[in-house]
Amino acid sequence: MATFVDAERAVADWVNSLTSTLVGVGQPLTKGAHLHQLRAAAPTCYALLSMLPGGVALSPENPDHRARISASIYGPTKEAATAAALAYCDALLTLDGTPQPMGADAVCLVVDPDSISGPYWAPDQAGPRLVVDADFYLRAA
């Protein structure tokens, strides 16, 4: 059984599955989560995901992959990006210990609420951006 998972893809799949609360037309994170920066996305919000360096919580008794995922939330305005970042943080809090499928290859056991940092304002050349980082404890499906 594999121990490590593609954490960025798993989190993107999970975010993009939240069509009733987070992603899609009329939702705060309209364009969803991606692993590359979108072009021509200025009128809508989206998340650019990346995995930050860090350790893993692996042992024979507890083979969990701890992945620190950074979500850069872009939007057309600071207000829109802030609303999307806050909605993303709220979604993270739903990962509270009940195993949650994340795509076909991973299950999230929990997001440690104490590990969530942000959202913090970090504009860049692509426009208004807020950043949220969190530790996801994942297991291969």
Disulfide bonds with the S-S distance in Angstrom:
none
